[in-house]
Amino acid sequence: MSTEISMPEEDLDPIVISELQFDRAAPHVQGLKTGLVEFLKKPKRINIVNFPVEMDDDSVRSFQGFRVQHNRVFGPCKGGIRYHQDVTVDEVISLAKLMTWKCALLSLPFGGAKGGLICDSKALSERELRRITRRFTSELFNELGPYQDIPAPDLYTDEQTMAWIFDTYDMLRPGFNNRPVVTGKPVSMGGAPGRHEATGNGCLFVTQRFLSKALLPDLQDVAGARVVIQGFGDVGAVAANAFHRQGARIIAISDSKGGIYNEAGLVPENIERHKAEQGSVVGLADSTPIDNQALLELDCDILLPAALGRQIHAGNAASIKARLVVEGANNPTTPAADRILQQRGIHVLPDVLVNAGGVTVSYYEWVQNQVNEQWDYDTTTEKMRAKIQAAMDTVFNRWQAFVVGEEPTRNHLPDFRTVALVIAIERVAHATLMRGIWP
Ligand code: NAD
């Protein structure tokens, strides 16, 4: 499956994209002082580490990793670590910023961070991944901490990765309760029941709340909705199950090896079994193969990108036929695509809100770890549902204030992403000034 994007006229640099998103929100932010703009656009700290690791065949390879801390105004930095061959420091900077806005929008006592390690995890053995992760963690030891910076899973990292990070940190800092140093741990090691499912479940909860607002009069419930999902990992597979359980029809889904389509609906349980046996969703019985581009452009009610960034862009936004885009992934839609989709009347529920269920339950895990308690799945999931749906309401109500003219639109009605960022930036800017950080 090709992930290449052919549209020279749009600048796809992740920093440029995050600045454009900020610049669209900034004119609507109340009390945003000029000097603060530069401060909020830049990360507080960028850590780049290079380290050698002995491979299974006795060769030595050098790896490069990043940990970017964007902002600490609301508390310790929080954000996932991704392993990907294409990850860059600029991408990690933009994702760390997004975490700051996400935590602020959900009223979580964290600032934003993100980590990345350049590697193709699928080409590495488990023993190699363990050695790489342990070394990466020890390189970052001085930056991490339960009240300093708390990693979590992201693309191609999982609870096993988090267990290795915890163990390495715990060995280097004996005699303390180090459990809250990382979230998304295995449940047996202080992980929160429901964390694995949180991001995918959150996608459903935000969609349900949005549809109940009746902005799309003939689509007020996910039951019966035709859903297309890009990605079948932690976010995509859980979202597929969650939407399917509520009566939605999953008509197409993909992973890095390709996509599958069946207008009558795919059963997530069967896809999971097939993927576990064959290593991909491709080839599932009673499905037709479909490539990534065609999948994104399918006629459907809900398109849920849950894989990589910059998938909906100036080159394909005019061909998107979904009625609603629900961003499970981070940064799947570029600013040019946002404008095109808005002109075409297609609403985009943004990443900063939609996939915030993950960090919300990570926060619950962090809270539980302080006192060595563990809540059950239903308690955690219900708390997250209430919190993320309240955030949806806040964004929707503020958006309506622009629609009815209570707030000036400045020649362009802000979309839901812009409104969510206005709220988040306003909160971070206000807290920054309240803390009196100026000399
Ligand atoms: P994951 O590694 O568990 O799964 C990624 C999935 O994407 C896999 O199924 C992979 O095969 C698929 N994929 C990769 N390249 C693809 C391509 N070109 N076309 C189609 N599918 C492709 O990762 P994840 O944790 O599910 O994260 C997915 C996205 O969600 C990322 O953007 C991540 O930043 C975001 N996110 C994740 C969480 C979380 O809690 N895991 C929270 C917030 C945001």
Residues whose N, C-alpha, C, O or C-beta is under 5 A from the ligand:
A	BS01	NAD	T3 P153 D154 L155 Y156 T157 T199 Q230 G231 F232 G233 D234 V235 G236 S254 D255 S256 N292 A306 A307 L308 G328 A329 N330 N355 G358
